[in-house]
Each structure stands twice: as C-alpha cells, then as structure tokens.
Amino acid sequence: MTEPRTGASRRADISPELLAKLNAGTEQTATLAEGLAVDFALLLKAAVPDIDAESLELVRGMAGEGVTRRMDAVGEVLLRHAGVAGAAALAAHRADTVRGWACYVVGRAPKLKLKARLELIRPLADDSHFGVREWAWMAVRPHLAANVGHAVAALVPWVQHASPNVRRFAIEATRPRGVWCAHIAALKDNPEQALPLLNPLKADPAKYVQDSVSNWLNDAAKSQPQWVRDLCARWRAESDSEATARICSRALRTAGAAG
C-alpha cells in the first residue's frame, strides 16, 4: 500500500511539477494549501475536455474569488454542461477537486427531493479524501437548512451507518454555526431539534465523529449554553465511556458553556 504523500503547508512550497499535476488532475491534493493553489480553469479543461470556451472564461474570471464561491460556480457550469447525470463521471475522477465539483452539481441540481439528493451525495460524503467529504456537506447544507425537521428525519439513518464518514456528515452538515457556511438559525435557537441525530452518537467510537458532535454542541453553547450543560450532564449519567467524556469535555470548552 502506498504511503500518503506529505503535502505542502504553504503555496510557496508547492513545486512546479506538483502544481502541474494538480492542474492536470493526475494528482490529488494533500493539504488545504495545495487545494487553494489549483487553477480551476486548467483543471476543468483537463477533466472535461469538451467544456465550452465561455464556461472556461467564466471560471478563469473568478480566480480571485473565495474557494467556496468558485466551487459552487464550477458546479453550476457543470450542471448546465452535463446535467445531474454528469455528476457520476466527476465523482469517479482521480482529482479530489473534481469530485468536489460533483458535490456542487448535486447541490445545485433543481427539483430534487431531499432523499434523492442525499442518496446522490452519500458516496461523496464517504469519499477517501478529507476535502471531498467537506465539499459534500457544504454543497447540500442549504437544502438541509431550509427545512430542519425534514432534514433531521432524513438523516436519522445516516447516524446508524457503518461508516464514520457518513455518521459524521449528518452532524457536520447540520451544525448550528459551522465553518465556511451560513448559520442555521432554527438550530441556534432550538438545538433540541437535532437530538435524534446527536443522541445515538453520544458514545461513538470514532474520534472523527466525536469531534464533530462536540463541535456541534460547542456551536449550540454559544447561544444555548444551559441546554448544552444539561445535555452533557444527562449523557454522562447515561454513559461512562471515554468517548462520551471526551465529547462532553470538548463540547463545554467555551466560556459560555462553562459558565
């Protein structure tokens, strides 16, 4: 088995040879710095050779924009180019950034029921690359935020999934505040709506999931600290596992939760 490549922590440390491979889609990124260095227009042309010149120019013109906005824009371009059916080929591509674009094709697709959208995103939520897993929840989060009750019900089976990546998606996608995304006001005000997702994971064995659950609760503690304190007290009474202790300790790390 090939050892994972040690990635560059700064743009200046990315060799011209590696950057050429990233832009050609023949090498995966290993760090955020590498992902931010990818030339989307060059990669788009390499991954989708028949893409039209107007779309390429649009993507090229967004080079100075934030990466999330550019990912979304390429998703829209590719949705127009090949429809939601085209996401399957993108999701199988060697380059993690291209698979991330597949997430945004799914996120952008119109007239999809939430269950169908989640079925399409699930393989990407379980991707082997850390970056693709982040793009997966970010791309569909607006649809989850639009109807929290419906979203929670749809995600209940996900927290029972064998893969920690899938379990983690259900939590990360519904964080009240989250990272690089809009807040979900309904969950900031009434975090108890997410208990059907949180309760089953109070002693999850995977640290990847534990971190997400504790971050979810830390988000909630910024607006509902007493609720988080009470929930952690209940979980500690119900479970003496190291996992529960770790989740609660991290959940209560803010001044708002500890006070």
Secondary structure, 3 states (H helix, E strand, C coil): CCCCCCCCCCHHHCCHHHHHHHHHCCCCCCCHHHHHHCCHHHHHHHHCCCCCHHHHHHHHHCCCCCHHHHHHHHHHHHHHHHCHHHHHHHHCCCCHHHHHHHHHHHHHCCCCCHHHHHHHHHHHHCCCCHHHHHHHHHHHHHHHHCCHHHHHHHHHHHHHCCCHHHHHHHHHCCCCCCCCCCCCHHHHHCHHHHHHHHHHHCCCCCHHHHHHHHHHHHHHHCCCHHHHHHHHHHHHHHCCCHHHHHHHHHHCCCHHHHC
